[in-house]
Each structure stands twice: as C-alpha cells, then as structure tokens.
Amino acid sequence: MSGALVYDDYLDLCKNHRIIGLADKRSQIQPSSIDLSLSDECYEINVSFLSPNSKVREKLKKIILKKINLKKPKIFKKNKIYIVKLNEKLDLKNSIKGYCNPKSSTGRLNIFCRTILDYCDEYEKIPKNYKGEMFLEITTRSFDIKFMEGDKLNQMRLVNKTSNYINDFNLFNIHKKKSIIFGKKNNFIDNGLKISVDLSNNKKICAYVSRTTLSSINFNKVNFYSKQKFWKALRPKNKSLIIEKNKFYILKSKEKIRIPINLAGEMVPYDTGIGDFRVHYAGFFDPGFGDPKGSYAVLEVKTNELPFLIEDGQTIARIKYEKLNKKTSVVYGKNINSNYQNQKLALSKHFK
C-alpha cells in the first residue's frame, strides 16, 4: 500500500542494505521516521548550495573554507555555514522516496539544518529510488553549539510510492469518531488542522525568547543547562505578544492535538497566509503523539522581515495528516522514551 513507512519497514530496509550505516536501530528507528546521525566528516563552507547536476562532493570542492574532524566535539559558531556527511547512505528501490526535517530538539535550539543529496534540486527531498550519500547543512542561529560524530539533528520519513495525505472532509470524519484536536474553536480544519497560539493569561509565562550570550551548548548534554542563562521568559500584554525581528521564540499551542496510531503528522513550516513569520522548524509527528487525550504542540517562531504582533487564539500553524502504509508495531510515547509526549510549554531536552 502507498503511504508513510513504519517501524518494521525501516528494520527491513536496514536488513536488506537499502539503508546503510545505521549505528543503533533501537534508538534511531521511530514509529514512522528514522533519526539520522552525523559522521566525523565536516566542512565549514562559505555559501549554501544545492547539487541538481552533480554529486555534492563535486560542489563542495569549490566552496570549502576548512575541513573539520568531528571525532572530538567541535563548536559550531553562530551564523556560520557547516556541512556534515551523514553516517547513513541509501540504496532505495520499488519507488520508495521521502523527505527530511529537523528533529524537535534541533528546532527548539534554533539550529537551521537541511538535507542535501546528489543530483537533487530541492532541500530535504529524497528522490524516488535514491542511491547515494546524504549531507546535512547546519547553521546555528541563536547559540554557539558543540557537536560531534553520532549526534542526531534531523530525521527522515520514507513513503511507499506516494504520500497519502488526508483531505479535510475525511479529516473531519476522523475527528468526529475520536477527537484529534481538543479546544474551543469549531473551524479548526482548513487545508489541514489549524493550530492557534496560547497567550490567554497575562500573568502566566507564555513564551521564551533566546538571549544573546557568549556561552555555548553541548548538544550531548541533556537536562543540564539553566534555562535562565539562555532564555528570557515572557508574559503576554493584553493577551498579545510582539515577535521582534531577528529574535527566536518558543511558544505553545492553545489546543491539544492527537495523532492517531494509524496516521502520521507534519507541521507545515511556513504559511504566508497567516503572517510574515516562520513557524516550527521541526515538522514530524509520529503515530501516537498525544494519544489518547492530546498534547500541546510547541511552536518555534521568528520573523522574516518586520516585527509582528500575534494575539491569543491566532492561527499560527497547520498540521497535515497522512496515512501509514500499514499498521505500525511501535507508537510514540513513554514505551520508546519519547521526549515530548504530554508536553506543555517546553524548551529542548538540554535544559533543566
């Protein structure tokens, strides 16, 4: 069947050497995605690029500033461009294709990263029957961050033949049988599931904005850093908040959402129809997220050009739902040590 691949499909692809170089199947394979890992091969480069007419390595020869070995931790300086070869390689068959996204912890640190493949004209795209290496372009935007070989910044979702997205009519019928969103609004389905921002209580912390700091973050250290050193807590004013230019914000949704165990979700990262800002760098929701009573979605927001005023209940993102190609044997949650099930307003796992 067409649709997003599930846990057992990824196991089979590894067993049959269609996904090569996966170090730890137990930790890297998720219910409907797979975490990718950094190799020790890294380059600082002077320009971002795609490689539609050649291999990535051919393009790299012309733009390398210096080579870096990630066998030992290395600080990636804010706003510099790095490219790292991923440990995983692909040799796909049978019309399998896919796409990539940053992981939640990556997005919540304002790490801008995107996957680049040989002979591919789009970021984050895995062409049908792709065979070759994978590279990750990385730019840290808020903090200097220390990375090393084995760190997992992005994830891959493969699909069999074609993505099988749920249209609005069918999505509403799914919701009627068992809620996929928990909130007071009625008009919540329009080109996917509409998510609004929670700025409802002027006395309560509603958001965090990143601070300017000389301190760096080690990507490997979990539940380690004091949030006050890196983030400023914000409260709404008149149930609204000004998103200032070139600052990075963490907010949460007003509604709780649920991804049924037979579906996968993806947050649409940018929509010019809802304002001049970018929402949610990390896009994948695995089956079982928020099941059964819903979890809040955490939103990563920054403006593109101008300061932007957002108000309580304003639509700020959309979630698209897609079918799995079969029932998955593993779902998101505490049984697989998922970090963000039943989350509230949450920074990345690196903070206490």
NULUM-35013 format. One line per 8 residues: number of its first residue (from 1); their letters; for each residue x, y, z of N, C-alpha, C. Coordinates in steps of 0.001 Angstrom, whole numbers, plus 500000, padded with zeros to 6 digits. Example, Ala and Ser with C-alpha at 12.3 -4.5 7.8 and 13.67 -1.06 7.14 Angstrom:
BEGIN
1	AS	513190 494310 507800 512300 495500 507800 513200 496700 507800 ~ 512850 497750 507080 513670 498940 507140 512900 500030 507870
END
This chain:
BEGIN
1	MSGALVYD	500830 498793 500000 500000 500000 500000 500866 501259 500000 ~ 500328 502336 499410 501042 503599 499444 500910 504222 500834 ~ 501812 505130 501150 501765 505805 502435 503111 505781 503139 ~ 503158 506423 504307 504398 506529 505072 504823 505166 505619 ~ 506110 504869 505529 506633 503612 506055 506598 503626 507586 ~ 506590 502433 508167 506504 502283 509618 507741 501556 510147 ~ 507796 501423 511449 508961 500888 512160 509512 499612 511505 ~ 508644 498642 511251 509121 497363 510708 509656 497505 509295
9	DYLDLCKN	509130 498477 508520 509662 498731 507176 511112 499198 507254 ~ 511395 500075 508206 512769 500577 508342 513718 499461 508764 ~ 513248 498572 509638 514065 497412 510013 514398 496569 508787 ~ 513399 496332 507935 513617 495543 506719 514586 496237 505767 ~ 514446 497562 505624 515339 498303 504736 516787 498226 505220 ~ 516979 498251 506526 518335 498101 507074 518861 496680 506840 ~ 518004 495707 507083 518394 494305 506913 518788 494012 505466 ~ 518079 494646 504522 518334 494410 503102 519302 495413 502492
17	HRIIGLAD	519981 496168 503348 521023 497122 502932 520490 498207 501990 ~ 519241 498595 502196 518687 499748 501475 518931 501032 502271 ~ 519020 500904 503603 519546 501962 504465 520842 501408 505048 ~ 521945 502080 504771 523274 501574 505134 523905 502527 506142 ~ 524572 501960 507154 525339 502780 508081 524592 503192 509331 ~ 523441 502598 509577 522678 502920 510784 523364 502263 511982 ~ 523807 503062 512941 524614 502535 514041 523772 501846 515108 ~ 522590 502402 515386 521795 501897 516511 520321 501864 516113
25	KRSQIQPS	519887 500724 515610 518493 500599 515146 517512 500876 516274 ~ 517827 500436 517473 516890 500557 518591 516581 502021 518909 ~ 517590 502882 518868 517356 504281 519237 516999 505155 518029 ~ 517420 504766 516828 517248 505651 515677 515933 505448 514929 ~ 515386 504233 514957 514142 503985 514229 512954 504366 515104 ~ 512137 505264 514593 510939 505751 515277 509694 505111 514646 ~ 508495 505375 515187 507289 504731 514644 507053 504968 513150 ~ 507340 506174 512641 507178 506392 511188 508246 507330 510650
33	SIDLSLSD	509433 507277 511253 510561 508076 510775 511835 507436 511302 ~ 512951 507985 510868 514226 507431 511323 515185 508584 511576 ~ 515857 508561 512729 516817 509605 513069 518121 509360 512313 ~ 518675 510414 511746 519936 510340 511018 521056 510907 511887 ~ 522285 510468 511658 523376 510828 512568 524558 511424 511813 ~ 525280 512313 512496 526443 512965 511909 527626 512003 511853 ~ 528368 512039 510755 529650 511340 510691 530734 512270 511236 ~ 531981 511847 511148 533073 512714 511608 533535 513684 510527
41	ECYEINVS	532968 513580 509319 533422 514389 508181 532609 515675 508080 ~ 533273 516798 508312 532586 518084 508366 533420 519145 507646 ~ 532730 520119 507057 533406 521224 506376 532727 522535 506742 ~ 533523 523553 506988 532970 524907 507019 532984 525431 505589 ~ 531860 525982 505152 531746 526451 503771 531322 527917 503762 ~ 531461 528552 502601 531193 529989 502546 529874 530341 501885 ~ 529131 529322 501424 527874 529597 500738 526997 528348 500782 ~ 525704 528554 500918 524755 527444 500845 524573 527035 499385
49	FLSPNSKV	524124 525792 499157 524023 525329 497776 523097 524126 497666 ~ 522679 523849 496439 522065 522580 496057 522936 521954 494978 ~ 522686 520689 494687 523534 519992 493721 522692 519233 492700 ~ 521910 519952 491867 520984 519284 490943 521657 518560 489782 ~ 522904 518953 489452 523555 518411 488251 524848 517674 488545 ~ 525124 517420 489808 526375 516753 490158 526251 516140 491551 ~ 527285 515425 491947 527349 514937 493316 527693 516088 494257 ~ 527246 515973 495482 527521 517006 496482 529021 517214 496641
57	REKLKKII	529775 516126 496621 531225 516229 496810 531887 517078 495724 ~ 531382 517020 494517 531950 517836 493434 531732 519318 493707 ~ 530535 519669 494186 530237 521059 494526 531098 521531 495705 ~ 531273 520637 496678 531991 521005 497895 533421 521460 497620 ~ 534060 520853 496637 535471 521164 496347 535697 522657 496116 ~ 534679 523341 495618 534842 524746 495228 534540 525730 496349 ~ 533949 525256 497446 533447 526207 498448 533931 525914 499868 ~ 534820 524953 500041 535299 524611 501381 536225 525700 501912
65	LKKINLKK	535950 526148 503139 536867 527043 503835 537856 526242 504668 ~ 537357 525215 505375 538257 524326 506099 537559 523018 506418 ~ 538352 521973 506573 537829 520658 506943 537916 520500 508456 ~ 536903 519852 509031 536805 519690 510477 536565 518212 510790 ~ 537238 517702 511796 537049 516314 512228 536143 516304 513455 ~ 535006 515634 513361 534036 515604 514458 534192 514383 515361 ~ 535339 513692 515270 535567 512609 516234 535651 513182 517649 ~ 536108 514429 517749 536065 515154 519013 535055 516295 518877
73	PKIFKKNK	534419 516720 519980 533421 517786 519890 533989 519074 519299 ~ 533182 519720 518493 533588 520956 517817 532476 521991 517965 ~ 532831 523214 518353 531841 524276 518465 531527 524845 517084 ~ 530249 524805 516730 529773 525455 515510 529371 526880 515890 ~ 530063 527850 515302 529833 529249 515620 528532 529738 514993 ~ 527856 530596 515729 526572 531138 515299 526696 531825 513937 ~ 525749 531499 513054 525597 532114 511722 526691 531737 510728 ~ 527540 530766 511066 528460 530211 510064 527818 528967 509452
81	IYIVKLNE	528224 528635 508220 527617 527517 507500 528561 526314 507545 ~ 528017 525200 507976 528776 523946 508009 527997 522889 507234 ~ 528726 521938 506685 528066 520789 506059 528746 519520 506565 ~ 527920 518561 506981 528418 517317 507559 527848 516147 506770 ~ 528718 515206 506411 528216 513969 505798 527503 513164 506874 ~ 526336 512639 506542 525625 511772 507480 526185 510356 507410 ~ 526078 509622 508501 526564 508237 508515 525748 507339 507587 ~ 524482 507689 507401 523581 506822 506647 523674 507093 505144
89	KLDLKNSI	523664 506030 504380 523566 506104 502915 522321 505329 502482 ~ 521820 505635 501290 520604 504999 500803 520848 504267 499494 ~ 520110 503179 499316 520056 502445 498052 518614 501970 497882 ~ 517730 502919 497603 516292 502645 497620 515824 501998 496323 ~ 514789 501186 496438 514177 500502 495294 512655 500598 495416 ~ 511950 500052 494434 510493 499860 494486 509723 501162 494711 ~ 510200 502243 494074 509503 503546 494088 509374 504146 495483 ~ 510319 503839 496365 510342 504481 497676 511033 505832 497555
97	KGYCNPKS	510433 506846 498148 511012 508186 498180 510769 508769 499566 ~ 511104 510038 499787 510879 510586 501112 511300 512027 501251 ~ 511376 512448 502513 511747 513823 502806 512288 513861 504231 ~ 512969 514933 504562 513624 515066 505857 513139 516318 506571 ~ 513390 516375 507856 513066 517534 508690 514015 517553 509879 ~ 514263 518724 510477 514997 518746 511745 514203 518042 512837 ~ 514915 517462 513815 514256 516894 514978 513765 518017 515890 ~ 512860 517676 516803 512282 518677 517696 513351 519412 518495
105	STGRLNIF	514308 518679 519064 515341 519318 519879 516212 520255 519047 ~ 516372 519949 517780 517147 520805 516880 516409 522117 516638 ~ 515126 522010 516318 514329 523200 516072 514246 524103 517288 ~ 514146 523514 518460 513966 524307 519683 515244 525016 520119 ~ 516371 524673 519510 517615 525411 519743 517897 526410 518620 ~ 516951 526567 517702 517121 527455 516553 518333 527062 515711 ~ 518480 525752 515519 519510 525245 514612 518857 525071 513244 ~ 519322 525810 512280 518797 525715 510923 519578 524618 510205
113	CRTILDYC	518892 523559 509830 519589 522497 509112 518703 521918 508024 ~ 519321 521468 506948 518565 520902 505831 519437 519908 505079 ~ 518789 518891 504576 519458 517772 503931 519705 518083 502463 ~ 520911 517722 501985 521296 517934 500583 521758 516597 500016 ~ 521222 516226 498844 521564 514951 498219 522134 515162 496819 ~ 522821 514144 496323 523377 514179 494966 522277 514319 493922 ~ 522521 515146 492922 521613 515295 491774 520177 515609 492204 ~ 520042 516397 493245 518713 516725 493765 518535 518237 493779
121	DEYEKIPK	517384 518712 493287 517156 520146 493122 516336 520771 494243 ~ 516115 520029 495347 515373 520575 496493 516039 520141 497788 ~ 516044 521056 498759 516452 520674 500108 515426 519717 500700 ~ 515890 518854 501571 515047 517951 502369 514335 516877 501550 ~ 514580 516812 500278 513890 515857 499403 514751 514617 499179 ~ 514115 513433 499257 514776 512178 498896 514091 511647 497645 ~ 514717 511777 496487 514067 511372 495241 513764 509871 495210 ~ 512829 509524 494369 512427 508120 494212 513637 507264 493846
129	NYKGEMFL	513806 506153 494555 514880 505184 494311 516271 505803 494424 ~ 516429 506749 495351 517723 507430 495513 518800 506447 495956 ~ 519981 506615 495355 521153 505840 495749 522311 506803 495943 ~ 522864 506844 497157 523995 507727 497371 524132 508203 498801 ~ 525065 509132 498973 525339 509704 500281 524313 510780 500626 ~ 524315 511165 501903 523443 512226 502389 524297 513214 503177 ~ 524010 514494 503001 524742 515554 503704 523757 516467 504410 ~ 524216 517055 505521 523372 517966 506285 524062 519319 506405
137	EITTRSFD	523403 520353 505903 523880 521721 506085 523366 522229 507433 ~ 524261 522833 508224 523926 523250 509595 524362 524690 509822 ~ 523444 525502 510310 523771 526854 510773 523052 527095 512090 ~ 523805 527356 513151 523179 527682 514426 522859 529176 514429 ~ 521635 529514 514844 521167 530890 514701 521129 531663 516018 ~ 520972 531002 517147 520867 531704 518439 522073 531498 519341 ~ 522667 530303 519307 523748 529975 520236 524894 529292 519499 ~ 526114 529419 520067 527213 528552 519646 526923 527167 520231
145	IKFMEGDK	527028 526126 519394 526641 524783 519845 527738 523780 519483 ~ 528038 522921 520431 529086 521917 520258 528473 520608 519762 ~ 528983 520131 518618 528516 518865 518032 529691 517899 517907 ~ 529346 516618 517756 530368 515619 517452 529734 514460 516685 ~ 530582 513591 516197 530135 512404 515456 529078 511651 516258 ~ 527999 511248 515587 526939 510484 516232 525744 511314 516664 ~ 525899 512642 516737 524757 513483 517106 523657 513371 516059 ~ 522415 513451 516532 521258 513257 515659 520455 514556 515597
153	LNQMRLVN	520568 515252 514479 519919 516552 514326 518678 516493 513461 ~ 518627 515532 512548 517488 515507 511618 516925 514102 511487 ~ 515786 514009 510813 515104 512732 510674 514553 512597 509253 ~ 514319 511370 508877 513881 511051 507522 512579 510271 507591 ~ 511625 510628 506741 510394 509855 506600 510323 509362 505160 ~ 510251 508061 504993 510142 507462 503662 508696 507064 503401 ~ 508307 507113 502136 506952 506735 501747 507016 505734 500605 ~ 506024 504868 500587 505907 503874 499529 505096 504470 498374
161	KTSNYIND	505754 504704 497265 505147 505238 496027 504717 506695 496146 ~ 503782 507013 497049 503318 508396 497157 502792 508679 498553 ~ 502916 509932 498980 502329 510341 500262 500813 510331 500138 ~ 500151 509794 501136 498701 509636 501094 498073 510572 502136 ~ 497994 511869 501774 497514 512876 502722 495990 512809 502863 ~ 495519 513116 504070 494087 513084 504378 493462 514426 503988 ~ 492408 514405 503157 491750 515670 502817 490869 516140 503974 ~ 490390 517390 503888 489665 517995 505007 488380 517241 505356
169	FNLFNIHK	487669 516766 504342 486421 516038 504585 486682 514785 505408 ~ 487670 513995 504998 487983 512764 505727 488596 513050 507098 ~ 489366 514145 507191 489967 514512 508470 488880 514861 509486 ~ 487843 515563 509039 486741 515912 509936 485998 514650 510391 ~ 485824 513687 509496 485155 512431 509870 485983 511637 510882 ~ 487310 511674 510712 488194 511021 511688 488021 511676 513061 ~ 487957 513020 513050 487793 513768 514305 486449 513458 514975 ~ 485407 513296 514191 484087 513011 514761 484074 511662 515490
177	KKSIIFGK	484813 510707 514964 484852 509380 515595 485668 509403 516886 ~ 486811 510113 516857 487642 510261 518043 488489 511507 517861 ~ 488405 512434 518803 488974 513775 518638 490463 513745 518302 ~ 490834 514590 517343 492253 514798 517042 492703 516186 517481 ~ 491763 517012 517944 492105 518316 518489 491164 518612 519652 ~ 491721 519220 520698 490959 519477 521919 491042 520968 522217 ~ 489966 521668 521959 489930 523112 522166 488519 523630 521968 ~ 488380 524958 522029 487056 525569 521976 486634 525984 520573
185	KNNFIDNG	487575 526076 519639 487231 526530 518290 486479 525448 517521 ~ 485633 525895 516607 484906 524959 515748 485507 524853 514351 ~ 486009 525964 513820 486532 525971 512444 488027 525648 512437 ~ 488352 524436 512881 489758 524089 513067 490328 523256 511921 ~ 489516 522884 510934 490028 522141 509792 489875 522970 508530 ~ 490976 523320 507933 491001 524086 506691 492378 523898 506076 ~ 492454 523067 505060 493747 522702 504463 494664 522085 505520 ~ 494088 521168 506287 494781 520544 507403 494221 521049 508720
193	LKISVDLS	494884 520702 509809 494443 521075 511146 495069 522402 511539 ~ 494226 523409 511819 494714 524734 512183 495054 524784 513665 ~ 496237 525293 513977 496728 525373 515349 496880 526842 515713 ~ 496362 527235 516886 496484 528626 517310 497408 528747 518521 ~ 497842 529971 518805 498829 530225 519853 498126 530576 521166 ~ 498709 530160 522276 498139 530396 523596 498809 531601 524258 ~ 498088 532709 524300 498518 533922 525005 497396 534370 525938 ~ 496735 533420 526567 495461 533673 527224 495570 534291 528610
201	NNKKICAY	496744 534185 529254 496851 534629 530638 498005 535620 530772 ~ 497672 536902 531011 498690 537947 531102 499632 537764 532293 ~ 499249 536933 533265 500072 536733 534461 500943 535482 534373 ~ 500795 534734 533289 501479 533440 533174 502506 533470 532051 ~ 503632 532789 532256 504654 532707 531206 504055 532027 529975 ~ 504141 532692 528841 503538 532175 527609 504575 531827 526562 ~ 505818 532292 526768 506823 532129 525722 508215 532305 526319 ~ 509192 531845 525555 510593 532134 525846 511222 532750 524606
209	VSRTTLSS	512111 533724 524819 512870 534295 523716 514351 534077 524014 ~ 515113 533734 522998 516530 533430 523208 517307 534687 523587 ~ 518239 534535 524515 519112 535629 524938 520373 535655 524068 ~ 521007 536814 524006 522344 536918 523422 523346 536530 524501 ~ 524158 535526 524229 525081 535015 525241 526369 534533 524581 ~ 527456 534590 525335 528736 534059 524868 528903 532589 525249 ~ 527993 532078 526078 528077 530673 526497 527642 529757 525360 ~ 528229 528583 525295 527866 527598 524277 527097 526451 524898
217	INFNKVNF	526459 525655 524047 525666 524499 524479 526269 523241 523868 ~ 526470 522226 524691 526897 520922 524192 525638 520125 523840 ~ 525489 519776 522576 524278 519104 522097 524052 517765 522791 ~ 525114 517182 523354 525011 515870 524003 524509 515937 525439 ~ 524503 517114 526037 524167 517211 527458 522673 517460 527629 ~ 521990 516512 528246 520544 516546 528417 520210 516934 529860 ~ 519168 517774 530019 518730 518203 531346 519891 518786 532143 ~ 520673 519638 531495 521947 520091 532061 521995 521599 532287
225	YSKQKFWK	521477 522380 531352 521690 523829 531378 520551 524570 532078 ~ 520937 525647 532746 519945 526539 533353 519270 527342 532248 ~ 517946 527297 532208 517239 527993 531134 517417 529504 531227 ~ 517591 530042 532447 517681 531496 532614 518903 532091 531911 ~ 519930 531286 531730 521160 531764 531103 520996 531956 529598 ~ 520073 531206 529009 519926 531210 527557 518582 531759 527081 ~ 517607 531833 527987 516246 532209 527587 515658 533231 528553 ~ 514876 534134 528022 514099 535063 528824 512632 534667 528764
233	ALRPKNKS	512011 534498 529932 510590 534149 529984 509741 535387 529709 ~ 508655 535212 528967 507784 536324 528578 506351 536061 529020 ~ 505655 537138 529347 504219 537087 529622 503490 537944 528603 ~ 502265 537584 528263 501527 538395 527287 501190 539771 527856 ~ 500955 540706 526968 500428 542013 527329 499140 542197 526556 ~ 498034 542334 527293 496708 542393 526657 496475 541170 525761 ~ 496930 540006 526243 496772 538739 525516 497398 538794 524115 ~ 498521 539488 524018 499238 539567 522742 500736 539629 523013
241	LIIEKNKF	501511 539438 521959 502964 539417 522086 503569 539927 520780 ~ 504578 540793 520903 505278 541274 519708 506471 540360 519441 ~ 506489 539763 518253 507612 538958 517796 508595 539908 517111 ~ 509746 540122 517738 510702 541098 517222 511627 540477 516183 ~ 512075 541333 515263 512938 540887 514171 514243 540289 514712 ~ 514649 539179 514103 515926 538515 514397 516003 537918 515799 ~ 514844 537731 516444 514813 537029 517716 514038 535722 517544 ~ 514337 534771 518399 513775 533432 518269 512925 533114 519491
249	YILKSKEK	511699 532626 519253 510714 532451 520304 510224 531005 520363 ~ 509960 530544 521578 509301 529267 521827 507932 529557 522439 ~ 506861 529089 521815 505507 529241 522338 504833 527878 522317 ~ 503571 527828 522742 502844 526567 522651 501452 526810 522081 ~ 500869 525745 521595 499541 525833 521002 498475 525988 522074 ~ 497367 526591 521695 496220 526736 522592 495477 525405 522713 ~ 495501 524641 521636 494796 523361 521591 495762 522202 521854 ~ 495226 521137 522386 495963 519879 522386 495634 519133 521101
257	IRIPINLA	496606 518397 520591 496388 517639 519356 496706 516169 519585 ~ 496163 515340 518718 496405 513896 518776 496689 513378 517380 ~ 497699 512548 517267 497985 511839 516020 497549 510384 516224 ~ 496475 509942 515556 496038 508544 515713 497153 507567 515348 ~ 497067 506365 515897 498162 505404 515700 498226 504867 514281 ~ 497218 505154 513445 497266 504718 512047 497612 505856 511098 ~ 498030 507002 511653 498373 508162 510833 499698 508759 511309 ~ 500306 509571 510445 501466 510384 510816 501121 511835 510549
265	GEMVPYDT	501829 512759 511196 501550 514175 511019 502803 514946 510655 ~ 502585 516108 510032 503696 517007 509726 503225 518448 509902 ~ 503961 519212 510683 503660 520640 510839 504136 521371 509596 ~ 503233 522154 508982 503625 522961 507832 504504 524092 508346 ~ 505746 524221 507864 506707 525119 508488 506488 526590 508226 ~ 505823 526929 507151 505664 528352 506836 504440 528532 505968 ~ 503665 529533 506269 502443 529779 505505 502246 531288 505419 ~ 502445 531862 504238 502360 533315 504078 500952 533829 504335
273	GIGDFRVH	499962 532943 504345 498598 533377 504589 498326 533737 506041 ~ 499197 533338 506971 498926 533592 508386 499920 534553 509004 ~ 500745 535205 508191 501615 536233 508741 503037 536139 508246 ~ 503788 537213 508461 505158 537299 507969 506131 536763 509016 ~ 506023 535474 509316 506954 534833 510225 507042 533358 509867 ~ 508048 532726 510404 508214 531291 510183 507876 530559 511467 ~ 507104 529498 511339 506691 528706 512499 507168 527273 512331 ~ 507727 526740 513364 508010 525315 513502 509015 524794 512475
281	YAGFFDPG	510256 524771 512893 511319 524223 512059 511264 522694 512034 ~ 510837 522093 513129 510813 520637 513218 509420 520136 512913 ~ 509296 519264 511909 507988 519032 511348 507278 517728 511611 ~ 507947 516654 512015 507300 515349 512047 506619 515065 513387 ~ 505416 514499 513299 504736 513917 514456 504513 512443 514141 ~ 505001 511584 515017 504833 510151 514797 503464 509681 515281 ~ 502980 508549 514756 501705 507995 515221 501729 507760 516723 ~ 500656 508174 517371 500558 508015 518814 500900 509260 519601
289	FGDPKGSY	501424 510312 518931 501703 511558 519655 500392 512102 520228 ~ 500380 512368 521521 499194 512926 522155 498053 511947 522352 ~ 498279 510683 522119 497213 509696 522270 497146 509237 523732 ~ 495976 509243 524380 494651 509430 523780 494030 510818 523975 ~ 494552 511629 524906 493845 512850 525300 494475 514122 524762 ~ 495492 513995 523913 496081 515157 523282 497299 515710 524012 ~ 498217 516302 523260 499372 517021 523798 499466 518356 523086 ~ 500025 519343 523779 500227 520641 523139 501347 520534 522103
297	AVLEVKTN	501235 521320 521059 502319 521454 520090 503175 522640 520510 ~ 504483 522465 520544 505394 523567 520827 505791 524209 519507 ~ 505772 525536 519490 505945 526293 518257 507228 527111 518323 ~ 508041 527014 517300 509268 527806 517198 509022 528906 516181 ~ 509173 530148 516595 508715 531271 515772 509811 532323 515640 ~ 509982 532842 514436 510799 534036 514243 510256 534815 513052 ~ 510481 536133 513059 510007 536952 511946 511021 536913 510814 ~ 510534 537142 509623 511424 537227 508466 511969 538639 508270
305	ELPFLIED	511085 539611 508302 511500 540967 507958 511109 542014 509002 ~ 509863 541955 509471 509315 543022 510297 508853 542489 511646 ~ 508827 543342 512687 508179 542928 513939 506721 542565 513662 ~ 506215 541586 514410 504871 541078 514123 504119 540878 515427 ~ 502914 541397 515502 502074 541266 516692 501176 540047 516553 ~ 501288 539110 517485 500380 537974 517482 499470 538058 518705 ~ 498239 537562 518553 497228 537644 519595 496771 536245 520011 ~ 496247 536172 521212 495744 534901 521725 494715 534298 520768
313	GQTIARIK	494889 533021 520475 493945 532318 519610 494186 532512 518125 ~ 495233 533247 517768 495529 533467 516348 496113 532201 515730 ~ 495628 531842 514541 496182 530676 513842 497643 530921 513525 ~ 498474 529939 513872 499912 530145 513725 500600 529002 512970 ~ 499892 527903 512767 500489 526772 512049 499392 525814 511598 ~ 499777 524876 510757 498877 523815 510308 499573 522465 510415 ~ 498781 521451 510644 499305 520086 510633 498608 519309 509527 ~ 499408 518681 508675 498886 517770 507659 498970 516344 508196
321	YEKLNKKT	497936 515579 507961 497905 514168 508367 498079 513295 507133 ~ 498813 512198 507278 498952 511258 506169 498826 509827 506673 ~ 498393 508970 505759 498200 507565 506108 499530 506836 506151 ~ 499595 505847 507032 500703 504901 507029 500422 503823 505981 ~ 501461 503176 505509 501232 502130 504506 500754 500824 505131 ~ 500870 500730 506454 500364 499567 507196 500316 499932 508668 ~ 499742 499069 509478 499704 499298 510923 501114 499210 511493 ~ 501454 500147 512376 502787 500124 512979 502787 499336 514282
329	SVVYGKNI	503887 498651 514536 504007 497865 515773 504522 498710 516933 ~ 504960 499935 516633 505537 500826 517651 504885 502194 517504 ~ 504492 502804 518634 503892 504142 518588 504681 505077 519510 ~ 504488 506382 519285 505153 507409 520069 504689 507333 521528 ~ 505610 507566 522463 505211 507574 523869 506308 507084 524790 ~ 505937 506874 526050 506936 506555 527074 507585 505194 526863 ~ 506911 504292 526147 507480 502957 525945 508742 502980 525092 ~ 508919 504033 524277 510144 504163 523484 510919 505409 523918
337	NSNYQNQK	510662 505874 525150 511378 507015 525732 511265 508285 524896 ~ 510088 508555 524346 509863 509781 523594 509976 510984 524541 ~ 510629 512054 524059 510956 513168 524939 509798 514119 525196 ~ 508851 514224 524272 507917 515342 524328 506452 514924 524397 ~ 506184 513678 524780 504790 513279 524997 504246 513998 526231 ~ 502994 514472 526139 502335 515182 527239 503078 516461 527654 ~ 503730 517111 526672 504490 518317 526953 503570 519521 527165 ~ 504118 520533 527844 503462 521833 527943 504344 522816 527187
345	LALSKHFK	504551 524028 527720 505498 524946 527100 506889 524441 527443 ~ 507576 523844 526474 508803 523116 526770 509945 523571 525892 ~ 511087 523884 526527 512321 524093 525800 512890 522728 525394 ~ 514003 522728 524694 514595 521455 524288 515073 520676 525513 ~ 515346 519420 525302 515699 518499 526394 517032 518863 527074 ~ 517759 519824 526525 519066 520192 527084 518954 521022 528359 ~ 517753 521566 528625 517572 522496 529729 516837 521839 530902 ~ 517242 522234 532108 516625 521703 533331 515179 522178 533445
END
